[in-house]
Each structure stands twice: as C-alpha cells, then as structure tokens.
Amino acid sequence: GIAGGHYHSQSPEAYFAHTPGLKVVIPRDPYQAKGLLLASIASQDPVIFFEPKKLYRASTGEVPEEYYEIELGKAEVTQQGKDVTVLAWGAQMEIVQKAVEMAEKDGISCEVIDLRSILPWDADTVAASVKKTGRLVINHEAPLTGGFAGEIAATIQQTCFLYLESPIERVCGMDTPYPLALEKEYVADHLKTYEAIKRSVNF
C-alpha cells in the first residue's frame, strides 16, 4: 500500500517463523508498537520486530509516556462477533477492519483478532474464537504459498475440525514478485477480504 515496488513491499515474516528459538512480532499501531517493543527488549530470547512501513505514514494514536509491556505470543480480540473470525496482523489490521465494516452492513457479525506475534503464535485464542464462530478468514500481505496463514489454517483445522462450518479462507498476496504498477491488483485489500467473509458465511 505504499507503492514501494518489489524491494520495499515484501513481507518476509514466514521466513523467520521457520527459525526455532526466534520470536517474531508485528504491531498494528503506535500503542502496540511501544508495548511490544519494550517486551521484546526485555525478552531473554532473540526477537525480530517487524515495523510495517505503511504504519509510518498512515497510523497515529496516543502512546503513554510511562513504561508498559504487551505480552509476546498473545493475540488480542479487538472486536467480538458470532458469525466469522477474521484474523490478521500489522498494517493489515486496518484493511480487515474496513472489510468487517462492509460485512456488518450485510448483517454479518465478525470477531476480529490481531495475532501480534507470529512466533510463538496464540493458537488457543484463535481456536477459542473459531469454536464460537465456526468460520475463519486469515489475511496477510505476504504471498499465499508458504505464507504463515497456511500454518494457522492447518493448526485450526486440526483442533477445530468438528466446529468448522466452512473451509478456512486465506486472503493473501499473489505468488509473484510485488508489482509496482499493479499494486492494487496484488494487495490483499478490504474488497478481497469482504468477498472471503461472504464466501465463508454463505458456504
């Protein structure tokens, strides 16, 4: 979403999630960034802290001056819902929120989760939500193949199989280099997410 082209628009979190012992953290806004960064510095384990470049230009918010930490490896349910769970992280949280608002106009109640930590990731929180809604839509900016959504989908399918009302949807980037001129076609935007929500609910 920044017209950065191939070299400045990549989302390589899945590469680092394949490294045992490493923690991978991605914030969605300034408040989360401070709390997660301080927790990362205090961690006894090595942490790679992703800062989505889009947030530098588009995200604002109040940040307390005092010291605070946000627990690593713990997802946050940012909105309660009953029909479908929508999961994302980082700058994609703003995109899924737009999709959720569109879906709610159609009478679809969405539960929204910010994963925050890719490694370790909070499978318990996601599973509890999916057992309630029976559906899961995962959004990330990285390409589909080998993307972290595949790991999430496999785990949730295993733990929530008897609760699922529809196939798990993945809304991701394409399996191509990030195209500068065709960024709007490539990106996992709110419209693609909205369509995935509708497919999931109407399956």
Summary of the structure (lengths in Angstrom):
residues: 203
radius of gyration: 16.3
end to end distance: 30.1
largest distance: 47.5
contacts: 648
relative contact order: 0.17
helix: 42%
strand: 18%
